[in-house]
């Protein structure tokens, strides 16, 4: 059985795994959801949030476990899991990217936004006046991230979204073959994603090859639209 540490994406929190965790636990796994700084119940102001702070939160959750973990990152959470693996590769059995940014050394998310090719993503991203954070909002939000989800789940998610600090996506990753490169990687591709669209996902896992690619017929939020299939895909990803 595996121990999963679950890292959410932009504007979300550990709450987004509320349907996935019971399924993993019912199968005998351990699953821990992390609130990154400034998200969920964490009170850190957006101006004080950094990628290093995200890594510290992920690292604390990992080091509380007694065995190497499966570290999953959704969407923007891919940056956090990559940088965490660089710091403590021996504590991580597998990195799992769920429709997530899988970047190379020296790259940051901001540098690659123009490659995504999703007009919906641009339409829902609303920066604040100071450029410190942005929100996902507007009439296209459901179509971009939750179009296969129930209205109830969409409403619950929308009520809990919080501003995403821009510093996370503008910080370049610092990765090495000896650190990040030594950890097994799996990509969970969401083929119906209208935010981080499939061709961009494929581009990333082609540039940074993975041990396994598992394909889900999912939107950007399979933790709500198909949690049972997501839990099964996670179990598959953990298998060597």
N, C-alpha and C positions, 0 to 999 in steps of 0.2 A: 504494500500500500504506500501511497505517496503523500507527501506534505506539500500542499499548494499555498503559496503566498500570492495574493491577488492584488494587482496594482491597477487602479482605475485610470481613465483618460481625462482629458481636459474638461473642466467644469463639473465633473462628477465626483463621487466619493465612494467610500467602501460600501455604501448602501446599495450600489448597483448590482452587487453579487448576491442579493438577498434570496433569489430563487435558485442560484447555482450552488451555493454552499450546502444547503440541506441535501441536495442530490449527491454531491461528492461525499458527504459524511455518511449517507445511507449506503454508499458503496464501500465504506470502510476507510476512506481517505480522511486526512486532516486538511482543513482549509481555513485560512486566515485572511481577512480583508483589511487592507491598510487605508486609512485616511491620510492622504498626502497633506503637507502644510497648506493651510488656507482652504481646505475642502472638507466636506462632511462635517464632523463635529470639531475639527481642529480650528482654533481661533486665530491662527497666525495671519496678520494683515498681508494683503497681496504684495505690498511694497517690500516686505521682508522675506518673501518666498524665493528660493533659489533651487537650482538643480541639485546642489550639494545638500540642501535640506531635504529634498525628496529622497536622495540616496540614503541619508541618515535614517529616515523613517523606514525605508525598506530594509535597511541593514539591521535595525533594531528588531524588526519582526522576524527576520531570518535567524539572527543570533539567539533568539529566544527558543529556537527549535533544537532538538537533540540530534538531528540528522540532516544531510544535504537536502535542499528543497527543490521543488519545481517552481520557478519564479515566472509568473505571467504578467505581461503588460498589455493593456488595451489601448489602442490609438496612441495618444501622446505619451502614455505610460511606457511605451517602448524605449524612450530615451532613458527613463529612470532605471529600467532593468538592465539595459546595456552598461550604463555607467556603474551600477552596483556590481555587476559581474566583473568589471575591471578591478574593483577593490577587493572583493572576497570570492574569487572564482572557486576556491575549494569548498565553499559552503553551498554551492549551487550545483545541482545535478543537471538540470535542463532549464534553458530559457525558452519561454513560449510567447510568441508575438501574435496577439489576437487582433487582426486588422490594424496592426500597429506600425509605428515608424521604426524601421530597422535600418539605422544609418551607419555610415562608415566613420572611421577616425577623422576628426577635424570637421565633420559636418554638423550643422544644427538644423532643426526643423524649419526655421524661417527661410533658410537657403533653398529649401526644396518645395515650398508651398506652391510655386508656380508650375511645378511638374504634375500636380495632382489631377488637374483637368476637370474639376467638379465645380460648376457654377453654383450649385446649391450650397457648397461649403462656404464660398465667399459671401453668399447672400445672408447667411445666418450669423456671421462673425461680426460682432459689434464692439469695437474698442472704446474704452473710456476716454475722456478728454485729455487725460494726462499720459496715455499710452502705457500705463502700468499694468492694466489687465483688459480682458475682453470677455464678453458673454456670448453664448450661443442662444439666439432668440429669434423671434419673428415667425411669419406665416409658413415659411418653408422648413421649420425645424423638424416637424414630424417626418416629412418626406425625406429629408437629408439623413437622419439618424435612426428613426424609429418606424419606418413605413410598414414593417411587418409585425409591429407590436400592437397590442390592444390599446384602445383609447385610455383605459384605466391605467395601464403601465406607463403610457406616455405622459399622462397627467401627473402621476406620482413622481416621475423623473423630473419633469419640468419644474415642479414645486421645490425641488431640492438642488437644482443646479446653482453653482456659485461662480463668481468671476474667476477666470483663469489668469494667473500672473504671466505676463509676456516674457519674463526673464527665463522661464523654463525652455521655451522654444527658440530663444536667441542665444543660448549657451552651447558652444561647440562641444561635442563629445571628445574625450581623450581616451582612446582605446588602443590596446596592444594585443599582439598574438599570444603573449604569455598570460595575459589576464583574460579579458573578454573572449579572445579568440580560442581559448582553451576549453570553453564551456559549450556543451552540446546545445544546438538551437533547433527549434521547431516553429514553423509558421502556420497559424490557423487562418486560412484565407476565407473571407466572407464575400461570396461571389455576387450577392445582390446589394452590396454596400453602395449607397449613392453619395456618401461623404468622402470616404477614403476609397476611391473606386478600385475595382479589381485590377485593371492594368497597372496602376501605380503600386499596388501591393506586390504584384508579380515582378515588377521592375526591381523593387527593393530586395526580395528574397532571391532574385537572380544575381544581383550585385553582391549580396552577402549570403552565399549558399547555406542552406539549412540541411540538417540530417533528414528531415521529414517535412513535407507540406501536407496538411490535412485541410480538405476543402469542405466548407459549410455553405448551403444555399441560404445564407443569412444576410440581413441588413447589418447596419453598423452596431446594433445592440442585441446580439444573440443571447445575452444574459437575461433579456426579457422576451424576445421573440421566439427563442427555441432553447430554453435552459437545459432541457433533457439531452438534446443533441450536443449542446456545448459541453456538458459534463462528460458525455461519452467521448467526445473529441479530446478533452483534457486527459482523460484516462489513457486514450490511445497515444497522445503526445508523450506521456510519461514513460511509456514502454520503450525499451531499447531494442 
